């Protein structure tokens, strides 16, 4: 069963994590929030859902976004350096200027480039 996390809980979890700790946020639901510019580095989000969440300029470097539902999200200028995006739902997302540099794994990610115009993927 998935756990609903509100913005205050999320900010507290991110603030209190130890340096280089992989924060476990698997099977969570994030709903109706603006997370623009947040530091999501080294977070395990496997099977989590983002519903009506703004994620522009978010740094996901080194995170696991396998099986994550991000449909219709604003991911403009987000960094996915060295991320795992296996079976991630990126349909209808704004991927403008998204950074996929490094060893980003995107096997079977669901991507329809309806909004995204530019992806940085070669470094």
N, C-alpha and C positions, 0 to 999 in steps of 0.2 A: 504494500500500500504506500502511496506517495504522501509525503509530508508537505504541507503548505508552509512556506517561509515568507514572512513579511519583511519589508525593507529594514526595519529597525533590528530584527533578529539577524539578518544577513550582514549588516554593517558591523554588528557586535562580533559575529563569528570571524569576519575578515580582520577586524581590529585585533582580536585576541589570539590569532594563530601565531605559532612560533615561526621563526625564520626557517625557510626551506621546508616547512611542513607541507605535505599534500593534504589540503582540506577536503574532507569527505562530505560532499553535498549531493550524493547519489539519490535518485528517486525523489527529488524535490519538485515542488511547483512554485514558480515565481510569477506573480500575477499583478498586473496593473501598477507598474512602477517605472520610474526613470532611474536607470543605473548608469547613465552617461559618465564615461571616464573612470569607472571603477577598476580596481586592480583585482582581476580574477586569475592571476598567475598561479600555476600549480594547484588547480582545483579539480577534483574529480566530480564531474557533473553527469556521469553515466545515467541514462534513462530519465533525466530531468526535463521539465517543460517550462518554457518561458512564454507566457500568455500576455499579450499587450504590454511588452516590456521594451523600453528604449535602451539599446546597448551600444550606442555610438561611442567611438573612442575608447572602448573597453580593451584592456590587455588580457588576453587569454593565454599568453605564452606558457607552454609546457603543460597545458591543461588537457583533460580527457573530456571531450564532448561527444563521445560515442552514444548513439541512439537518442540524442537530445532533439527536442522539438523546438525549432526557432522560427517557424513559418510566420511570414509577414513582419519580422523584426527589423528594426533599423540597426544595422551592423556597420554603418559607414565608418571608415577609418579605424576599424577594430584590428587588433593584431592577433593572429592565430599562429605565430611562430612556434614550430615544434609541437604542434597540437595533434591530437588524435580526433578525427572527425568521421569515424566509421559509422555508416548508416545514419548520419546526422541529417535532419530535415531542415534544409535551407531554402525551401521553396518560397518564392515571392519576397525574399529578403532584399534589403538595400545593401549591396556588397560593394558600393563605391569606395575605391581606394583601400580595400581590405588587404592586409599583409599576410601572405601565406608562405613567407620565406622559411628557410630551415628545412627540417625533416618532418614537415607536416604530412600526416597520413590522412587521405581523403577517400578511402575505398568506399564505394557505393553511397557516398553522400548524395542526398536528393537536392539537386541544385537546378533551379530554373532562373536564368538570368533575365528577369523581367525588369528589375530596377537597377541592378549593379552594372556599372559601365566600365570600371577599371579595377582590375585585380593586380596586386603586386605579388608575383609568384616566382620570379627568378631572381636570385641574388648572386 
